[in-house]
Amino acid sequence: MVCSSPRARQNTNASRLLGSVSGILQVTSLLILLLLLIKAAQLYLHRQWLLKALQQFPCPPSHWFFGHFQKFQQDQELQRIRKWVEMFPSACPLWLWGGKARVQLHDPDYMKVILGRSDPKSHGSYRFLAPWIGYGLLLLNGQTWFQHRRMLTPAFHYDILKAYVALMADSVRVMLDKWEKLLGQDSPLEVFQHVSLMTLDTIMKCAFSHQGSIQVDRDSQSYIQAISDLNNLVFSRVRNVFHQNDTIYSLTSTGRWTHRACQLAHQHTDQVIQLRKAQLQKEGELEKVKRKKHLDFLDILLLAKMENGNILSDKDLRVKWTHSCSRADTTAASGISWILYALATHPKHQERCREEIHGLLGDGASITWNHLDQMPYTTMCIKEALRLYPPVPGISRELSTPVTFPDGRSLPKGIAVMLSIYGLHHNPKVWPNPEVFDPSRFAPGSAQHSHAFLPFSGGSRNCIGKQCHEQLGPTLTPRFELLPDPTRIPIPTTCLKKSNGSRRF
Ligand code: HEM
């Protein structure tokens, strides 16, 4: 018979516990190791598959893990595109971190092939936009996208847009009045924030029947700040190896910042929806709207029924119009600011535009739809500025079937392609001397490839609000002479930057 003291029994239990804990730790470590090995094998096999799939498309040497990102900082991305376009005028793979790659296209024939197909948007590039703009028209694919596009297209009918010109001219007048007061202080004016407020004001009036001017509203300033932050945050997340996983990102300070900015943007959106809903509930208002020949964007959504007969929920509504309001606002504001900058740096062209508009409107007359096609030179300058500084530098697709390009090279299903609008517009084979601002490229009768100029993309997924550029004319009024500020030369980048005068497209 063996007797043991209570202390000895305790020691035995403790060592058994330690033994089982270390056993569990060993098994866990082995499992983690196994998972890491499987992941590494997957990455290796995927990289081998990509190397084979892209062998017809040469590119500069890259790091096996960091790809081409190791060599280029974010600020140098557009510089890199210009250099590569000269070396590879049609297309060239860009290796991303972790052995991923996408093929960047710079050639109009290549663009035509891809925009003529119906490949979905590439998940990797667009998914970071989802918490902000939700799965609205911009991010949807397939049948759901088709239904939504069909539902919203009437909101951009010419007859509706005609009425918008006067509303836009009104928003522009408010902005210019503000400038007049500020310029009395004889200091340079950073126009981007003002233009952002003006475009937001226009979109709110045109698409959401918003009354009054938000340009003088303090809340709108924080909204503009939030969406400009979101633009930066989304672009920097795409490039950060450690910020790809949603859970890890939500724990970082930038993840929390993104969350706060999204909340602020959504609050603003919700307020606008509630306001319009309340107006529609007033007696007779709903009937008045239903009798309208053409409904605006928010009214279409508010009156739309889901297939099962329920009215769209507020969240659905927010998702469907946030892009148009927030992302389109920054895109349009960026476009207008660069047009103003291009004119400020080319005084002779600016003078010709001013004379043209002055000849048409004289002093003080307000611009109307009928004036828009009577400004050929101003239109040429706007197009040339959109060529040189495209507000959307590139869009992505994921090939759903293999593709063969006109030069015989092909890519298999599953490859991500980036249609580099910036690369196309700066391609010397398409646009000789691409860095020179030359509006005569768009002179009436000048021959161009159908897909050489794509600021609003092309094909069935082109920009639904593209006619807006025709309405940019009113901003170029003869009230001011624009001059560049030599102490703050803006540097184009792929994301919004404020500190050093850089500006996103
Ligand atoms: C200078 C101003 C603008 C430019 C340069 C521009 C450019 C673009 C581009 C390049 C796309 C294609 C995106 C892609 O395929 O990923 C696009 C899509 C879109 N744009 Fe614009 N945009 C502008 C203004 C606007 C405005 C004012 C609105 C609405 C009020 C708008 C609404 C949309 C929508 C809803 C889509 C998604 C269309 C779809 O996928 O069916 N945009 N835009």
Residues whose N, C-alpha, C, O or C-beta is under 5 A from the ligand:
A	BS01	HEM	L137 L138 R149 S324 A328 T331 A332 G335 P391 V392 I395 P455 F456 S457 S460 R461 N462 C463 I464 G465 C468
